Amino acid sequence: MRAVFGLVLIVGVALAGGAVMMAKKYISAYQNELAKERSARQKVVPTVDVFVATAPLRYGETLDRDDVRQVSWPTDAVPEGAFIDIAVLFPPESNKDRYVLRAMEKDEAIMAIKVTKPGEDAGLTSQLERGMRAFAIRVDVASGVSGFLRPGDRVDIYWTGSIRDTVEGAQGDITRLIEAGVQLIAIDQSAGGDMENITIARTVTVAARPEQVAALAQAQTSGRLSLSLVGAEDDTIASAIEVNQRSLLGLGEIEAAPDQVQQKVCTIRTRRGAEVVEIPIPCTN
Protein backbone atom coordinates (compact mmCIF):
# COMPACT_ATOMS: atom_id res chain seq x y z
CA MET A 1 0.00 0.00 0.00
CA ARG A 2 2.81 2.31 0.87
CA ALA A 3 4.51 1.47 -2.41
CA VAL A 4 1.38 2.41 -4.36
CA PHE A 5 1.07 5.72 -2.46
CA GLY A 6 4.71 6.53 -3.11
CA LEU A 7 4.33 5.71 -6.80
CA VAL A 8 1.30 7.98 -7.10
CA LEU A 9 3.14 10.77 -5.28
CA ILE A 10 6.11 10.52 -7.62
CA VAL A 11 3.89 10.55 -10.72
CA GLY A 12 1.98 13.60 -9.37
CA VAL A 13 5.16 15.53 -8.68
CA ALA A 14 6.47 14.67 -12.13
CA LEU A 15 3.28 15.88 -13.82
CA ALA A 16 3.23 19.08 -11.76
CA GLY A 17 6.84 19.76 -12.62
CA GLY A 18 6.16 19.18 -16.29
CA ALA A 19 3.19 21.56 -16.20
CA VAL A 20 5.28 24.26 -14.53
CA MET A 21 8.01 23.87 -17.10
CA MET A 22 5.51 24.09 -19.97
CA ALA A 23 3.86 27.18 -18.49
CA LYS A 24 7.23 28.82 -17.90
CA LYS A 25 8.27 28.06 -21.45
CA TYR A 26 5.00 29.47 -22.84
CA ILE A 27 5.25 32.68 -20.80
CA SER A 28 8.87 33.14 -21.79
CA ALA A 29 8.01 32.71 -25.48
CA TYR A 30 5.11 35.22 -25.16
CA GLN A 31 7.34 37.79 -23.50
CA ASN A 32 9.97 37.38 -26.19
CA GLU A 33 7.41 37.87 -28.95
CA LEU A 34 5.97 40.93 -27.16
CA ALA A 35 9.44 42.45 -26.80
CA LYS A 36 10.11 41.84 -30.51
CA GLU A 37 6.83 43.52 -31.47
CA ARG A 38 7.56 46.56 -29.32
CA SER A 39 11.03 46.84 -30.74
CA ALA A 40 9.70 46.60 -34.30
CA ARG A 41 7.01 49.21 -33.55
CA GLN A 42 9.59 51.65 -32.22
CA LYS A 43 11.66 51.18 -35.35
CA VAL A 44 8.66 51.78 -37.62
CA VAL A 45 7.31 54.90 -35.80
CA PRO A 46 10.08 56.96 -34.17
CA THR A 47 8.78 59.20 -31.40
CA VAL A 48 9.86 62.26 -29.45
CA ASP A 49 8.67 63.56 -26.09
CA VAL A 50 6.29 66.54 -26.41
CA PHE A 51 4.76 68.57 -23.59
CA VAL A 52 0.94 68.51 -23.43
CA ALA A 53 -1.66 69.96 -21.08
CA THR A 54 -2.61 67.85 -18.07
CA ALA A 55 -6.03 69.56 -17.80
CA PRO A 56 -8.11 72.08 -19.78
CA LEU A 57 -6.46 75.52 -19.91
CA ARG A 58 -8.33 78.76 -20.56
CA TYR A 59 -7.29 82.20 -21.80
CA GLY A 60 -5.38 84.27 -19.24
CA GLU A 61 -4.47 81.39 -16.90
CA THR A 62 -0.90 81.07 -15.62
CA LEU A 63 0.99 78.12 -17.11
CA ASP A 64 2.78 76.14 -14.37
CA ARG A 65 4.94 73.03 -14.45
CA ASP A 66 2.05 71.05 -12.96
CA ASP A 67 -0.06 71.97 -15.98
CA VAL A 68 2.13 70.04 -18.45
CA ARG A 69 3.47 66.54 -18.90
CA GLN A 70 5.53 64.69 -21.49
CA VAL A 71 4.06 62.16 -23.92
CA SER A 72 5.54 60.25 -26.85
CA TRP A 73 4.63 61.86 -30.17
CA PRO A 74 5.44 60.63 -33.68
CA THR A 75 8.49 62.56 -34.81
CA ASP A 76 7.08 63.41 -38.25
CA ALA A 77 3.79 64.67 -36.75
CA VAL A 78 5.02 67.06 -34.07
CA PRO A 79 3.03 70.33 -34.35
CA GLU A 80 5.04 73.38 -35.36
CA GLY A 81 6.03 75.35 -32.27
CA ALA A 82 5.50 72.46 -29.84
CA PHE A 83 7.81 72.33 -26.82
CA ILE A 84 10.07 69.29 -26.49
CA ASP A 85 12.53 70.74 -23.96
CA ILE A 86 11.47 71.75 -20.44
CA ALA A 87 14.28 74.31 -20.33
CA VAL A 88 12.74 76.09 -23.30
CA LEU A 89 9.20 76.00 -21.94
CA PHE A 90 10.29 77.11 -18.45
CA PRO A 91 13.71 78.80 -18.77
CA PRO A 92 15.70 78.20 -15.56
CA GLU A 93 17.25 81.68 -15.72
CA SER A 94 13.82 83.35 -15.71
CA ASN A 95 11.35 83.39 -12.84
CA LYS A 96 8.63 85.08 -14.87
CA ASP A 97 5.38 83.30 -15.71
CA ARG A 98 3.86 82.33 -19.03
CA TYR A 99 0.14 82.90 -19.68
CA VAL A 100 -2.34 81.03 -21.87
CA LEU A 101 -3.34 82.92 -25.02
CA ARG A 102 -5.66 80.31 -26.55
CA ALA A 103 -7.86 77.73 -24.87
CA MET A 104 -6.40 74.20 -24.79
CA GLU A 105 -7.99 70.87 -23.88
CA LYS A 106 -6.44 68.02 -21.91
CA ASP A 107 -3.58 66.25 -23.75
CA GLU A 108 -3.37 69.03 -26.34
CA ALA A 109 0.19 69.98 -27.32
CA ILE A 110 1.58 73.15 -25.76
CA MET A 111 2.67 75.40 -28.65
CA ALA A 112 4.46 78.73 -28.68
CA ILE A 113 1.54 80.42 -30.43
CA LYS A 114 -0.81 79.45 -27.59
CA VAL A 115 1.21 80.83 -24.68
CA THR A 116 2.99 84.11 -23.99
CA LYS A 117 6.70 84.55 -23.65
CA PRO A 118 8.01 84.48 -20.07
CA GLY A 119 6.87 87.68 -18.36
CA GLU A 120 4.72 88.82 -21.28
CA ASP A 121 1.17 89.96 -20.53
CA ALA A 122 -1.76 88.09 -22.06
CA GLY A 123 -3.45 91.29 -23.28
CA LEU A 124 -4.21 92.41 -26.80
CA THR A 125 -0.66 93.60 -27.42
CA SER A 126 0.56 90.00 -27.31
CA GLN A 127 -1.89 89.05 -30.09
CA LEU A 128 -0.88 91.80 -32.51
CA GLU A 129 1.60 90.80 -35.18
CA ARG A 130 4.36 93.10 -36.33
CA GLY A 131 2.97 96.16 -38.13
CA MET A 132 -0.62 95.56 -36.99
CA ARG A 133 -2.81 97.79 -34.82
CA ALA A 134 -5.97 97.20 -32.77
CA PHE A 135 -9.08 99.12 -33.80
CA ALA A 136 -12.54 98.99 -32.18
CA ILE A 137 -15.73 98.97 -34.27
CA ARG A 138 -19.16 99.72 -32.86
CA VAL A 139 -21.71 96.98 -33.63
CA ASP A 140 -25.23 95.94 -32.68
CA VAL A 141 -27.34 92.81 -33.04
CA ALA A 142 -27.65 93.32 -36.81
CA SER A 143 -24.20 94.57 -37.76
CA GLY A 144 -22.51 92.16 -35.31
CA VAL A 145 -23.91 88.92 -36.86
CA SER A 146 -26.34 88.36 -33.96
CA GLY A 147 -23.66 87.53 -31.41
CA PHE A 148 -22.03 84.67 -33.32
CA LEU A 149 -18.65 86.39 -33.56
CA ARG A 150 -15.70 84.98 -31.62
CA PRO A 151 -12.10 86.19 -31.21
CA GLY A 152 -10.06 84.64 -34.00
CA ASP A 153 -12.88 84.82 -36.58
CA ARG A 154 -12.44 86.68 -39.87
CA VAL A 155 -14.99 89.16 -41.19
CA ASP A 156 -15.66 91.28 -44.26
CA ILE A 157 -16.47 94.92 -43.42
CA TYR A 158 -19.10 96.85 -45.41
CA TRP A 159 -19.72 100.61 -45.32
CA THR A 160 -23.15 102.11 -45.92
CA GLY A 161 -23.55 105.85 -46.36
CA SER A 162 -24.40 108.71 -48.66
CA ILE A 163 -21.94 110.25 -51.13
CA ARG A 164 -24.29 112.81 -52.76
CA ASP A 165 -22.28 115.65 -51.23
CA THR A 166 -18.96 114.42 -52.56
CA VAL A 167 -19.76 112.95 -55.99
CA GLU A 168 -21.58 115.04 -58.57
CA GLY A 169 -24.75 113.38 -59.75
CA ALA A 170 -24.76 110.62 -57.07
CA GLN A 171 -28.18 109.84 -55.62
CA GLY A 172 -29.15 107.80 -52.55
CA ASP A 173 -27.05 105.67 -50.19
CA ILE A 174 -24.51 103.07 -51.28
CA THR A 175 -23.02 99.99 -49.62
CA ARG A 176 -19.42 99.11 -50.41
CA LEU A 177 -17.02 96.39 -49.28
CA ILE A 178 -14.06 98.30 -47.80
CA GLU A 179 -12.05 95.55 -46.06
CA ALA A 180 -12.05 91.77 -46.57
CA GLY A 181 -10.89 88.97 -44.25
CA VAL A 182 -10.08 91.15 -41.23
CA GLN A 183 -9.26 89.17 -38.08
CA LEU A 184 -11.15 89.76 -34.83
CA ILE A 185 -8.97 89.76 -31.71
CA ALA A 186 -11.53 90.74 -29.05
CA ILE A 187 -15.27 90.89 -28.47
CA ASP A 188 -16.19 93.65 -26.02
CA GLN A 189 -13.65 93.10 -23.21
CA SER A 190 -12.98 89.42 -23.94
CA ALA A 191 -9.96 88.35 -25.99
CA GLY A 192 -10.32 84.61 -25.33
CA GLY A 193 -11.71 82.33 -28.02
CA ASP A 194 -13.54 80.04 -25.55
CA MET A 195 -16.75 82.08 -25.16
CA GLU A 196 -19.53 79.62 -24.34
CA ASN A 197 -22.68 81.77 -24.53
CA ILE A 198 -23.96 83.93 -27.37
CA THR A 199 -23.29 87.56 -26.48
CA ILE A 200 -24.64 90.59 -28.32
CA ALA A 201 -21.48 92.64 -28.53
CA ARG A 202 -21.35 96.42 -28.49
CA THR A 203 -17.81 96.63 -29.87
CA VAL A 204 -15.44 94.30 -31.67
CA THR A 205 -11.71 94.84 -31.96
CA VAL A 206 -9.90 93.97 -35.18
CA ALA A 207 -6.23 93.71 -36.12
CA ALA A 208 -5.46 96.05 -39.02
CA ARG A 209 -2.60 97.87 -40.68
CA PRO A 210 -2.30 101.63 -39.99
CA GLU A 211 -3.72 102.55 -43.40
CA GLN A 212 -6.66 100.21 -42.78
CA VAL A 213 -7.22 101.83 -39.39
CA ALA A 214 -7.44 105.25 -41.06
CA ALA A 215 -9.94 103.95 -43.62
CA LEU A 216 -12.07 102.27 -40.95
CA ALA A 217 -12.05 105.37 -38.75
CA GLN A 218 -13.20 107.55 -41.67
CA ALA A 219 -15.84 105.01 -42.66
CA GLN A 220 -17.18 104.70 -39.11
CA THR A 221 -17.44 108.49 -38.82
CA SER A 222 -19.13 109.08 -42.18
CA GLY A 223 -21.49 106.10 -42.31
CA ARG A 224 -22.47 102.76 -40.78
CA LEU A 225 -20.28 99.64 -40.70
CA SER A 226 -21.63 96.09 -40.97
CA LEU A 227 -19.74 92.83 -40.51
CA SER A 228 -20.09 89.63 -42.52
CA LEU A 229 -18.64 86.45 -40.99
CA VAL A 230 -16.18 84.50 -43.18
CA GLY A 231 -16.17 80.69 -42.99
CA ALA A 232 -13.33 78.99 -41.14
CA GLU A 233 -12.24 77.02 -44.23
CA ASP A 234 -12.97 79.80 -46.74
CA ASP A 235 -9.77 80.89 -48.51
CA THR A 236 -11.43 82.99 -51.22
CA ILE A 237 -10.74 86.72 -51.53
CA ALA A 238 -13.78 88.97 -51.91
CA SER A 239 -13.60 91.32 -54.89
CA ALA A 240 -14.72 94.94 -55.02
CA ILE A 241 -18.45 95.13 -54.28
CA GLU A 242 -20.69 98.21 -54.44
CA VAL A 243 -24.48 98.41 -54.43
CA ASN A 244 -26.64 101.55 -54.60
CA GLN A 245 -30.38 102.00 -54.52
CA ARG A 246 -30.84 102.05 -58.31
CA SER A 247 -28.74 98.90 -58.90
CA LEU A 248 -30.54 97.19 -56.01
CA LEU A 249 -33.91 97.84 -57.71
CA GLY A 250 -32.54 97.05 -61.17
CA LEU A 251 -33.21 100.56 -62.49
CA GLY A 252 -29.81 101.08 -64.05
CA GLU A 253 -27.72 104.23 -64.02
CA ILE A 254 -29.15 107.67 -64.76
CA GLU A 255 -28.05 108.82 -68.21
CA ALA A 256 -27.02 112.43 -68.53
CA ALA A 257 -29.16 114.54 -70.87
CA PRO A 258 -27.42 115.27 -74.21
CA ASP A 259 -26.12 118.79 -74.62
CA GLN A 260 -28.33 120.94 -76.82
CA VAL A 261 -26.60 122.25 -79.92
CA GLN A 262 -27.12 125.98 -80.22
CA GLN A 263 -28.17 127.14 -83.68
CA LYS A 264 -25.61 129.39 -85.28
CA VAL A 265 -26.88 132.85 -86.28
CA CYS A 266 -25.02 135.08 -88.76
CA THR A 267 -25.62 138.85 -88.95
CA ILE A 268 -24.34 141.94 -90.68
CA ARG A 269 -24.20 145.41 -89.27
CA THR A 270 -25.44 148.47 -91.14
CA ARG A 271 -25.66 152.09 -90.09
CA ARG A 272 -28.89 154.00 -90.45
CA GLY A 273 -28.09 157.52 -89.59
CA ALA A 274 -26.77 157.54 -86.05
CA GLU A 275 -28.13 154.00 -85.30
CA VAL A 276 -26.27 150.70 -85.96
CA VAL A 277 -28.60 147.82 -86.87
CA GLU A 278 -27.75 144.05 -87.01
CA ILE A 279 -29.54 142.22 -89.84
CA PRO A 280 -29.62 138.36 -89.82
CA ILE A 281 -28.49 136.65 -92.99
CA PRO A 282 -27.99 132.98 -94.04
CA CYS A 283 -24.65 131.55 -92.88
CA THR A 284 -22.46 130.50 -95.75
CA ASN A 285 -20.29 128.05 -93.79
C-alpha positions in Angstrom: 0.0 0.0 0.0 2.8 2.3 0.9 4.5 1.5 -2.4 1.4 2.4 -4.4 1.1 5.7 -2.5 4.7 6.5 -3.1 4.3 5.7 -6.8 1.3 8.0 -7.1 3.1 10.8 -5.3 6.1 10.5 -7.6 3.9 10.6 -10.7 2.0 13.6 -9.4 5.2 15.5 -8.7 6.5 14.7 -12.1 3.3 15.9 -13.8 3.2 19.1 -11.8 6.8 19.8 -12.6 6.2 19.2 -16.3 3.2 21.6 -16.2 5.3 24.3 -14.5 8.0 23.9 -17.1 5.5 24.1 -20.0 3.9 27.2 -18.5 7.2 28.8 -17.9 8.3 28.1 -21.5 5.0 29.5 -22.8 5.3 32.7 -20.8 8.9 33.1 -21.8 8.0 32.7 -25.5 5.1 35.2 -25.2 7.3 37.8 -23.5 10.0 37.4 -26.2 7.4 37.9 -29.0 6.0 40.9 -27.2 9.4 42.5 -26.8 10.1 41.8 -30.5 6.8 43.5 -31.5 7.6 46.6 -29.3 11.0 46.8 -30.7 9.7 46.6 -34.3 7.0 49.2 -33.6 9.6 51.6 -32.2 11.7 51.2 -35.3 8.7 51.8 -37.6 7.3 54.9 -35.8 10.1 57.0 -34.2 8.8 59.2 -31.4 9.9 62.3 -29.4 8.7 63.6 -26.1 6.3 66.5 -26.4 4.8 68.6 -23.6 0.9 68.5 -23.4 -1.7 70.0 -21.1 -2.6 67.8 -18.1 -6.0 69.6 -17.8 -8.1 72.1 -19.8 -6.5 75.5 -19.9 -8.3 78.8 -20.6 -7.3 82.2 -21.8 -5.4 84.3 -19.2 -4.5 81.4 -16.9 -0.9 81.1 -15.6 1.0 78.1 -17.1 2.8 76.1 -14.4 4.9 73.0 -14.4 2.0 71.1 -13.0 -0.1 72.0 -16.0 2.1 70.0 -18.4 3.5 66.5 -18.9 5.5 64.7 -21.5 4.1 62.2 -23.9 5.5 60.3 -26.8 4.6 61.9 -30.2 5.4 60.6 -33.7 8.5 62.6 -34.8 7.1 63.4 -38.2 3.8 64.7 -36.8 5.0 67.1 -34.1 3.0 70.3 -34.3 5.0 73.4 -35.4 6.0 75.4 -32.3 5.5 72.5 -29.8 7.8 72.3 -26.8 10.1 69.3 -26.5 12.5 70.7 -24.0 11.5 71.7 -20.4 14.3 74.3 -20.3 12.7 76.1 -23.3 9.2 76.0 -21.9 10.3 77.1 -18.5 13.7 78.8 -18.8 15.7 78.2 -15.6 17.2 81.7 -15.7 13.8 83.4 -15.7 11.4 83.4 -12.8 8.6 85.1 -14.9 5.4 83.3 -15.7 3.9 82.3 -19.0 0.1 82.9 -19.7 -2.3 81.0 -21.9 -3.3 82.9 -25.0 -5.7 80.3 -26.6 -7.9 77.7 -24.9 -6.4 74.2 -24.8 -8.0 70.9 -23.9 -6.4 68.0 -21.9 -3.6 66.2 -23.8 -3.4 69.0 -26.3 0.2 70.0 -27.3 1.6 73.2 -25.8 2.7 75.4 -28.6 4.5 78.7 -28.7 1.5 80.4 -30.4 -0.8 79.4 -27.6 1.2 80.8 -24.7 3.0 84.1 -24.0 6.7 84.5 -23.7 8.0 84.5 -20.1 6.9 87.7 -18.4 4.7 88.8 -21.3 1.2 90.0 -20.5 -1.8 88.1 -22.1 -3.4 91.3 -23.3 -4.2 92.4 -26.8 -0.7 93.6 -27.4 0.6 90.0 -27.3 -1.9 89.0 -30.1 -0.9 91.8 -32.5 1.6 90.8 -35.2 4.4 93.1 -36.3 3.0 96.2 -38.1 -0.6 95.6 -37.0 -2.8 97.8 -34.8 -6.0 97.2 -32.8 -9.1 99.1 -33.8 -12.5 99.0 -32.2 -15.7 99.0 -34.3 -19.2 99.7 -32.9 -21.7 97.0 -33.6 -25.2 95.9 -32.7 -27.3 92.8 -33.0 -27.7 93.3 -36.8 -24.2 94.6 -37.8 -22.5 92.2 -35.3 -23.9 88.9 -36.9 -26.3 88.4 -34.0 -23.7 87.5 -31.4 -22.0 84.7 -33.3 -18.6 86.4 -33.6 -15.7 85.0 -31.6 -12.1 86.2 -31.2 -10.1 84.6 -34.0 -12.9 84.8 -36.6 -12.4 86.7 -39.9 -15.0 89.2 -41.2 -15.7 91.3 -44.3 -16.5 94.9 -43.4 -19.1 96.8 -45.4 -19.7 100.6 -45.3 -23.2 102.1 -45.9 -23.5 105.9 -46.4 -24.4 108.7 -48.7 -21.9 110.3 -51.1 -24.3 112.8 -52.8 -22.3 115.7 -51.2 -19.0 114.4 -52.6 -19.8 112.9 -56.0 -21.6 115.0 -58.6 -24.8 113.4 -59.7 -24.8 110.6 -57.1 -28.2 109.8 -55.6 -29.2 107.8 -52.5 -27.1 105.7 -50.2 -24.5 103.1 -51.3 -23.0 100.0 -49.6 -19.4 99.1 -50.4 -17.0 96.4 -49.3 -14.1 98.3 -47.8 -12.0 95.5 -46.1 -12.0 91.8 -46.6 -10.9 89.0 -44.3 -10.1 91.2 -41.2 -9.3 89.2 -38.1 -11.2 89.8 -34.8 -9.0 89.8 -31.7 -11.5 90.7 -29.1 -15.3 90.9 -28.5 -16.2 93.7 -26.0 -13.6 93.1 -23.2 -13.0 89.4 -23.9 -10.0 88.4 -26.0 -10.3 84.6 -25.3 -11.7 82.3 -28.0 -13.5 80.0 -25.6 -16.8 82.1 -25.2 -19.5 79.6 -24.3 -22.7 81.8 -24.5 -24.0 83.9 -27.4 -23.3 87.6 -26.5 -24.6 90.6 -28.3 -21.5 92.6 -28.5 -21.3 96.4 -28.5 -17.8 96.6 -29.9 -15.4 94.3 -31.7 -11.7 94.8 -32.0 -9.9 94.0 -35.2 -6.2 93.7 -36.1 -5.5 96.0 -39.0 -2.6 97.9 -40.7 -2.3 101.6 -40.0 -3.7 102.6 -43.4 -6.7 100.2 -42.8 -7.2 101.8 -39.4 -7.4 105.2 -41.1 -9.9 104.0 -43.6 -12.1 102.3 -41.0 -12.0 105.4 -38.8 -13.2 107.5 -41.7 -15.8 105.0 -42.7 -17.2 104.7 -39.1 -17.4 108.5 -38.8 -19.1 109.1 -42.2 -21.5 106.1 -42.3 -22.5 102.8 -40.8 -20.3 99.6 -40.7 -21.6 96.1 -41.0 -19.7 92.8 -40.5 -20.1 89.6 -42.5 -18.6 86.4 -41.0 -16.2 84.5 -43.2 -16.2 80.7 -43.0 -13.3 79.0 -41.1 -12.2 77.0 -44.2 -13.0 79.8 -46.7 -9.8 80.9 -48.5 -11.4 83.0 -51.2 -10.7 86.7 -51.5 -13.8 89.0 -51.9 -13.6 91.3 -54.9 -14.7 94.9 -55.0 -18.4 95.1 -54.3 -20.7 98.2 -54.4 -24.5 98.4 -54.4 -26.6 101.6 -54.6 -30.4 102.0 -54.5 -30.8 102.0 -58.3 -28.7 98.9 -58.9 -30.5 97.2 -56.0 -33.9 97.8 -57.7 -32.5 97.1 -61.2 -33.2 100.6 -62.5 -29.8 101.1 -64.1 -27.7 104.2 -64.0 -29.1 107.7 -64.8 -28.1 108.8 -68.2 -27.0 112.4 -68.5 -29.2 114.5 -70.9 -27.4 115.3 -74.2 -26.1 118.8 -74.6 -28.3 120.9 -76.8 -26.6 122.3 -79.9 -27.1 126.0 -80.2 -28.2 127.1 -83.7 -25.6 129.4 -85.3 -26.9 132.9 -86.3 -25.0 135.1 -88.8 -25.6 138.8 -88.9 -24.3 141.9 -90.7 -24.2 145.4 -89.3 -25.4 148.5 -91.1 -25.7 152.1 -90.1 -28.9 154.0 -90.5 -28.1 157.5 -89.6 -26.8 157.5 -86.0 -28.1 154.0 -85.3 -26.3 150.7 -86.0 -28.6 147.8 -86.9 -27.8 144.1 -87.0 -29.5 142.2 -89.8 -29.6 138.4 -89.8 -28.5 136.6 -93.0 -28.0 133.0 -94.0 -24.6 131.5 -92.9 -22.5 130.5 -95.7 -20.3 128.0 -93.8 
